[in-house]
Amino acid sequence: MVAFGKKLKENQIREWQEYYINYKLLKKKLNRYTQQLQVGAEDQQYVLKDFSKMLDDQIEKIVLFLIEQQGLLASRLLNLGEQHDAVAQQLDGYKISELREAYRAVGQDLLKLLFFVDMNATGLRKILKKFDKRFGSRFTDYYVKTRANHPYSQLRQVFKHVGIGAVVGAISRNLADLQDHEGNYISIYDQPSLSHPDPVIDSIKAAVNKLSNSTSFLEYLGKHAFIMQEGLPTPSEDSFIEQNYHFMSLLLNLVNTFLYMVNTYIIVPTADNYSLSLGAAATVCGVIIGSMAIAQVFSSVYFSAWTNRSYLRPLVFSSIVLFIGNTLYALAYDLNSIAVLLIGRLFCGLGSARAVNRRYISDCVPLKLRMQASAGFVSASALGMACGPALACLFQTDFKIYKLTFNKDTLPGWVMAFSWLAYLLWLWVSFREPSHQTQELVPQQANSGLLVNGHAVESGFTQPLLIKSESEHQNEDSDQELEDCDEDSEGSRQEPVTSIVSAYRLLTPSVKVQLFVYFMLKYAMEILLAESSIITGYYFIWSTSRVAIFLACLGLTVLPVNVVVGNYISNMFEERQVLLASEIMVCIGILLSFNILIPYSVPQYVGSALITFVSAEVLEGVNLSLLSRVMSSRLSRGTYNGGLLSTEAGTLARVVADGTITLTGYLGESRLLNATLLPSLFICISSIVATCCTYNSLY
């Protein structure tokens, strides 16, 4: 894709050109500041004030034009309303049809206005990001804090587009009244299904949601998948994906996700008993559970690289390795070997194909189905997390076949081994290897016609000539354009990074903080889940079945919580507000978990665990959503993508948490609870402080 400056110029509505953000002027000013600061001609305080004034002028220009256009649309709707009353009395079908088209025309013009706002909002975000990259991360924090929270804020007008909702409501209500029930008044307020009776309303709703970040349960759930997508694919690319889309292959990816999460959590209720039966301490369960995460740190990288060439082969390899790993886990009991058990769990971690599952959805599912597929990925993970402990609850038996023992400790391994074998056969028969041509289309996008929000953008072979002409006559501008192509400073889709070091260099302070927040929530959840069997056994003498039911109930809260947050909370508050509130709630849950002075009770443990787990689930959705927004677009594709970085952060958190449980086990089970909660509390408080420091950069 072309750099944002060129994209802005090519997609401008001609008659509105003078009202767009002057992105080129702002870039030149930044370049001049850089040169002046290097020679000591200007001080940083002057730069901050001068650039703030320039941005204020640009924003005021945009906002006043936006208000003017909203007034024109409102005036047209008032005139149409008068015609509506007259036509409704005559019941003239031809005039009703004409009136409906007139309302649609207003809707199309509103779409143009929303596209105008979107381009300017994107430009503001990018120029703020560019300033921070040049001069440090303080400017965005200062600018947003002083402008966005002011009672006369014009910045908020751009990002919150006040007044648009009323126009959308008027168009929607009148189109609903004119459609299919001429003469019979049915209100959109009484019949919510009529709120979007026309395709133009659906388009407007999608555009408004994109600007305001309002969302539904499905969209919010899909954010948990953290499937980064920079911009929209070209029509040719999405058409190619749709032609090659295979539902059964997608289903097999989701089943792989489900089985892997079952495999992860099915051993949690019995890991401490298993380690005791092999002569080890109960707290060795931390190593047993964590060994899978240790291996996943490495498997995520090679599976992500493998998907550049194939999807079937890594899934087949994953199934074989998981079959071997679970078989070794089950055989460890009869071999009386803790080493075999750990090797089996390491094999299970080496078979983690979640990077393949994410990449398949991102590259091989059409855009119109991608959100549903992402939500399916998260739902499969949540169900697997709940089903794992629930299945462990059913394995209350003990018998032998020849020399093989089948009991509550070994049955999780045997059941998962046969499950992966069955999945492997299904995979081999039904999976269809998709073509990787879609990846080859990406670099060619600059030479193809683009369609953005319904506006055709002609590129073709004239672009190189234009660039050459510009370089001949305006060298300074050309140098600046070349400079803007580095590290996604323009947000353009450049070549993917080729090493973990290159990926790390693209991480801004905001991205690092969000990755740290993700580390924190995964650490807190792993401490809670992994030590649950030991804590409940020591304090409450819970059986394996009760622990399994408790963990299954925690897992079942995932979808209901996301329904509430996706449909209500995320539409009432900004994501950064939900992020900070969720971090504070996780901290409260950890504090309530400590055993201090009073005897430890079941209500205290269950209540604090529920607060911690639910808050961490809410936090994960908004954290990954913000992470995808602030992360470089160069990390949207390739081996070292944003999904891999977040997976590595979460996996590392699990490794550290499980290691903490095992190490603090040497202090004794009586001190295990408080000793493991102290690091969680420290990390959580640190993440809250870090979030506050970068809060305004998440605007």
N, C-alpha and C positions, 0 to 999 in steps of 0.2 A: 504494500500500500504506500501511497505517497505520503510525504511529511505533512504534518497538520497544517502548516502555513499554506501549502499548495492546495490541500484538501479544502481549507476554508475559502480560498479564492475561487476554486472551481465550483463549489456548491452554493455560493452566495446567490440569493435571489437578486437579480440585477437592480431592480428598482429600490432595493433596501441596502445596497452596498455601503452607503455612507454611515449606516447605523450599526454595522457589525464592529466587534472589537478590532482595533487596529493592531493585530498581532505582530505584523512585520515591524511597526514602529517600536513596540515594546521590546522586541528582540534586539533591535539596533541599540536601544537605550541601555539594555543590559550589557551588551558588548562594550559600549562606551564606558559604562561604570567600571567594568572589569579592567579596562586599560588605564583609567584614571586612578583607580585604587592601587594598581601595581606601581605607578610612578609617584604615588602619594599626593596627587592633585586634589583629591576629594577625601572627606572622611566618611565613615560608614553611616553616621547619623544623618548626614545630608542626603546620602543615597536613599536611605529608608523613607525620609520625608518626601523627597522629590518623586520617587517611584510610586509612593502611596497616592500622591496627588494625581499622577497620570492615570493610575487605576481608577481612582474616584471619578475622574472626568469620563473615562471610558464606560464605567458602569452606569453613571447618570445618563449618558447618551442612550445606552441600551434600554434602561428602565423607562425613561420618558417615552421612547418610541413604542415600547411594549404596551404602556398604558394607553397611548394614542390608538394603537391598533385594536386593543380590547374595546375601547370606546366605539370605534367604527363597527366592530362585529356586533356589539350590543345594540347599536342604532339599527343595523340591518335586521336584527332579530325582533326589535320592536315593530318595525314596519311589516315584517312577515307575520307577526302576531296579529296585527290588525286585519291582514288579508285572511289569516287563519280563521278568525271569528266569522268573517263574511262567507268564506267557502264552506265552513262547517254547517251553516244554515241552509245553503243551496244544495249540498250533497252532490256537487258536480264532480264526477270521477276524473274528467280531464284536468280540471283546475286543481284538484287534490294532488294529482300526479305532478303537475307543474310546481305546486307548492313544496311537495316532498323533495323535488330536485333542487329547489332554491335553498331549502334547509341543508341539503347535502353539500351544496356549493359553499355555504358558510362553514360547514364542517371541514371541507377541504382547505379553505383559507385558514381555519384555526390550526390545522395540521401544519401548514407552512409556517405559522407563527411559532408553534411548538418546536419545529425544526430550527427556526431562527434562535430561539432561547437555548436549545440544546447545544448548538454550535458555539454560542457565546459562553455558556457555562463551562463547556469543555475547554475553550480557550483560556478562561480565567484559571481553571484548575492547573492547566499545563504551564502557564506563565508563572504562577506561584511556585509550582514544583521546580521550574527552571531557575527561578531566583534563589530558592533554597539550596539548589545544587551548586550554584555559583558562590553564594555568600554564607552558607550555613543554614540551619533549619529554623532560624528564629523569625524570619519575616512573615511566613504564613501564620504562625502562632500569633504574632503581634497584629497582623492585618485583620484576621478573622475575629480575634477577640475584641478589637476596637470597633469594627464595622458591623459584624453580624449580630452582636448583642445590643446594638444601639436602638432606641425606640424608633428612629427614623431611618433604619437600615435599608439601603438600596441593594446591598449585596444579597440580603435575604430575598428580595423581590426576584432576583435572577434565579436563585436556586429553588425557591418555593413557589414561584409563579402565582402569586395571590390573584384571585379573580378569574382564573381559567376555569375553575370548577363550576362557577355559576354559568358560564357560557356553555360548557359541556352539558350541564343539566338542562338548560333551555333547549338545546338542539335535540338531546336525547328524549326529553319529555314530549316535544312536539312531533318528532318522527314516530314515536310510539303511538301517539294519538292518531296519526294519519295512516298507520299501517294496518291493513287487514280488518279494521273494525270501524270504518267510516261511520260517523254518526253515533257510535257507542263509546262513550268516554271511559277509558280504562287507564288509571293513573300508574306511572312507574313506581310510585310510592306504595301502592297496594299490590302491584304485581312486579316484584323485582326482576323477573325473567324478561320483562319488557325494557329494562334499563339500557340494553344494548341491542336494539332491534335491527340495526343496519351495520354493514361492514365498516362504514366510515366512523361510527361510534367506537367499534372495536379498535380501530387504528388509533383514534384519539386516546382511548383508555390506555393502550400500550405505551403511547408517547408520554402521557402524563405520568404513568408509573415509572418510566425510565428516568424522568426528571426528578420526581419526588421520592423515589425509592420506596414508594408504597408497594405492598406485595400481598400475595395470597399464601395460603398454607402450602400449596404445591410449589410455588416459587421459593418460599422461605426454606422448605425442606430441601429443595434442589441446591441451595447455597451450601449446605453441609458437604456436598460432594466436592466442592472446590474445583470444578472443571472450568478452568480459565479459558475465555474465548475473547480474543482481541477483535473488537468490531464484529461485523457480519461477514459471512462468506459471500463471494460473488455469486450471481445467479448461476453461472456455469458450474462453479464448484459445488454449490448446494444441490443443483440438479444431478450432478454426477453422483453425489453421496446418496440422494434419494433413489436413484436407479439401482444402486448396488446395495441398498439397505436390506438386511435380512433379519427378520424378527426373531427367529429361533436362535441365531447367533447372539443377539442382544440378551435374550432370555438366559442362555447358557452363561453369559458373563455375570448376570445378576445372581444366578444360582451359585456360581463360584464365590461371589461375595458373601452370600448367605452361609454357605458351608464353611468358609474360612472363619467367619465370626463365631459360628457354632463351635468350630474346632478350637478357637482361642479360649472361649469361656466355659466349655464343657468340663474342663478339669479343675476349675477354680474351687468348687465346693469340696473336692476330694484330694487336692494336691498335698495338703498337710498330712492327711492319713497315709497317703501313698509313701511320702518320704519317711514317716515313722515306721512303716512296715518294712522298709529297706534299710533300717538302722540309722537313719539320719534324723536331725532335729526337725521339728514341725516347721520352723521358720525357713528351712531350705525350700519351702514352697515358693518363696520369692524368686529363687534361682530357677526353679522348675518353670514357673510362669514366665519369668523374664528372659529365659534362654531363647524362647521363640521370638521375642522382640529384638534380641541381640542379632540374630540371624537376619531378621527383616531389614535391619539397617543396611545390610549389603545387598539383599535380594531386591530391594526397591530400585537400586541403581541399575543392576544388570537387566532386570525385567523392563525398566523404562527404556533402556537402550535397545533391547531386543524388539520392542514394538515398532522400531523404525523399519524393520524388515518383515515382521510377521506377527500375527496374533494367535494363530492356532498352535504353533510350535511351543511358545512359552506357556500356554494354558495346558498343553499335554505334559510338558515337563513339570509344571506345578503340580498337576494331579498325581504323577508318578512319585515325585518326591514326598508329597503329603501322605500317600499310601504307605511308603516305606517308613516315614517318620512315625506315623500312628501305630504301625505294626511293631516297631521297636519300642515305643512307649508301652504297649500292652505286654510285650515279651519280657520287659524289665522285671516284672514281678516274679516270674518263674526262674529267671536267671539270677534273681536277687542282686541286681546291679544298678546302683544309682547312676553310674556312668552311662549305661545303655539308655536309661530313661532320659537323661539330659541330651544325649545324642539324638534320640528320637524327637525331642522338642526342638532341637536346633534344625533338624531336617524340616520340621513343620514350618519354621520361620523362613527357611530357604525357599519354601514353596509359596510364599505370599505373593499373589498375583494381582493385588489391588491396583498397582500401577498400570497393569494391562487393562483392568476393568475400567478405570477412569479414562485412559487414553482411547479405548474403543468407543466410549460414549462421545468423547470430544471430536474424534475424527471420522466415525463411521455411522453416526446417527443424524438424520436430517434436522435442520434447525428447529422446525416446528414440533419435533418430538423430543428435542434434547432436554428440555426442562423436565418433562415427564420421566425420561430415562434417568436423569440425575436424581429425581425424587425417588425413583425405584431403587437406585443404588443405595441411597441412604436408608430407605425403608427395609431393604434386604439386610443391611448391616444391623439395624435396630432389632429386627425380628431374630436374626441370628444370635445377637447378644442376649436376648431374652430366652430363646429356645435352648441355648447351650446349658445353662444351669437347670432349666426345667427338665431336660433329658437326663441329666445327672441324677435328678431326684427319683427317676423311675428305675434306676439300676440298683435296686436293693435286693440283690440275689447273690448266691455264691455256689458255683458248681464247677466241675472239671470235665473236659473232653480230652481223653488221653492225658498228656502232661500239661495241657494248657488250662490255666485258671481263668475263670470268668466271674469277676466280682465287681463291686462298686468302684474299685480302683482301676481295674483293667478294661472294663466294658466301654468306657469312653474312647479308649484307643481302638478297640476292635470295631465298634460301631462306626467311628469316623474312617477307619481303614476301608471297610466295605462300602461306605458312602462314596469315598473318593474313587474306588474302583468302578462303581456303577456310573459315577459322573464321567469318568474317563471313557467308558464305552459309549455313553450318550454323546459326549463331545466328539469322538472320532466319527460317529455316524452322521451327526446333524450339523456340526459347525461348518460354516462356509467362509473360507479365507477371503477377506475383502481386498480389493485392489488398493495399492498404496499410491495411486495416481493423484489422489487429493493432495498429498504432500508436495507433489511436483507442481501443482497448480499455484501454490502460494507465491513463489518468487516471480511468477509470470503475471501477477495481478496488475502490476504497474502498466502492462501493455494491453490490458483488456478494458472494455467498457464496464463501468461500475454503475450500479443502481442503488442509490442511497436514499431511503425514505421516499421512494417514488420519483426521485429526481435523477434523470440520466446524466452521467458524467462522462464526457468523451475524453478518452486518453489517447489511445492509438500511438502511431509513430511520430506524432507531433511533439511529444514531450521531450525527447532528447534534443530536438531542434530548439525548443524553447529554452531548455537549460543551457544549451551552448550559446544561444544568443545573449542570454542573461549574463553568462560568464564573460562574454566578450565586451559587453557594454557597461556592466555593473559588477565589477570584480568584488567589491566589498560585500554586496548582497549575496553573491555566489559563495564566497568564503563562509558567510554566515549560514547559508543553507547546508553547506557541507558539515559545518560544525554541529548543526542541529540534528544530524543523522546519527550522532553517537549515543549509545546506551539508551535509546528510546527517549531522549529528551523531548522529542515531538510525539511520542506515543505511537509512532509508526511501527508496523510489523516488520522488523528487521530479521536477519538470520538468527536462529536460535543460538543460545550460548553453547559452547562446546566443552566446558569444564566447570567443576564445582567452584573453582576459584573465580572464574568469570561471573558465575551466577551470584556469588557473594558480593562482588564489587557493585552489583546493581541494587543491592539492598540499602535503601535509605533508612534513616533513623525510625521513621514510622513503620516501615516493613519489619525492621528488627524487633521493634516493640510488639507488634502483632504476632510475630513468630514466638516471642517470649511468652506472650499471653496464652498462645496455643500450647506451648510447653507446660505452662503452669496448670491449665485445666486438665490436660492429659495426666500430669503427675498426680494431681489431687484425686482424680477418678481412679487411677491405678492403685494408689495407696488404699483407698476405700474398698475396692473390689478384691484386690489380691490378699489382703490380710483379714478379710471378713470371716473366713472359716476359723482362723486362730482366735480372733478377738471374741467372737460369739461363743466359741467353745470354752474359752477361759472364763469369761464373765457370766455367761448365761447357760452354759452346758447345752448348746444347741446341737441337734443331730445334723447329719449331712443333708437330710431331706429339708429341714427347716432353713438351713443356709441356702440351699438351692432355690427354694420358694422365694426367699427374701431377695436374692439376686435376680430371679426371673421377674419379680414385681418391679424392681428398679428398672430393668430393661424395658418393661411394658409402658413405663411412663414417657418414653421418648416421643412416640407419635402424638399422644394427647397434648403434651406440653408444646410441641411444635405447632399443633392446630391453634392453640390459644395465642402463642407468640406470633405466628404467621398471619393470622386473620385479624388480630386486635392490637397487641402491644407494639409490633413493628410499624403499624400505621398511625399510632398515637404519639410515638416518640422517635427521635433520631436514633440511628444505629449506634452512634458513639455514646449516647445517653444510656441505651440498653446495655452496651458493653460495660461501661463503668459500674452501673447498678448491679449487673450480674457478677462482676468481680467482687464487689462488696458483699454480695450474698454468699458467694463461695467462701469468703473470709469468715463470715458469720457462722456458716455451717461448720467450718474447721474449728473455730473457737468453741462452739457448743459440743464438739466431739471430745474435748479433753476430759480426762478423769481427774478432777481436783476436789479434794475435801469430802464431798458427798459420795455415797456409794453409787456405782455406775448402774444405770437402769436400762431396761429395754426401750422405754419411750424416748429416753435421751439419745440412745444410739440410733434407733430407727429414724427419729425426727431429724437429727443432725445429718445423718447419711442421706436422707431424702432431700434436704435443703442443698447439700453440697452437690449431689448428683444432678438434680433438676437445674440448679443454677449453672452448673458446668455445661449442661446440654444447651441451655439458652445461649450461654456465652459462646459456644462453638459456632452456632449459626451466624451470629453477628460478627464474630471475629473473622471467620473465613470470608464473609461478604466484604468487610472492610479491607481485608488482606488482598483480595482480588482487585479492589479498586485502586489501592496505593502501590501495588506491585508492578514492576516494569512489564510492558507487553512482550518484551523479548523472552520472558519466562512463560509465555502462554503455550509454547510448543517446544518440541525437541526433547532430548533425553533429560536435561537438567531444567525441568519446568517447575512452575510454582507448586503444582501438586506434589512433586517429588520432595521439594523443600519442606512443605508442611508435613508430609508423611514422615520425613526424617526427624523433624522436630518432635512430633508426637511419639514416634518410636523411641527416640532417645529419652524422652520423658518417662516412658514405661520402663526402659532399661534401668534408669537411675532409681526410679521408685521401687522396683523389685529388688534391686541391689540394696537399697536402704532398709527394706524389710529384713533381708537376710543378715545384714551387718548388725542392725540393732537387736536382732534376735539373741546375740551373745549377751545382752544385758538382762535377758530373762523375759518370759511372757508377761510378767506383771508390769514391766516398764515399756513394753513394745508399743502400746497405743500412743502414749505421750511422746515417746522418742521419735516415732515416724510422723506425728502430726506437726512437730516443731519445724522441720524443713518445709513442709507444705505451707505452714503459716508464713514463714519468712519469704518464700517464693511468691506467695499470693500478695503479700503487702508490697513486695518489690514491684510486682506487675501493676498494681494500682498506682504506685508512685510514677512508674514509667508511662502509664497511660495518661495520667494527668499532665505530664511534661509534654506529651505529643498530642494532646486532646484536640487542639484547634487545627492541627494539620490533617485531621480526619474529616474535615468539612467537605 
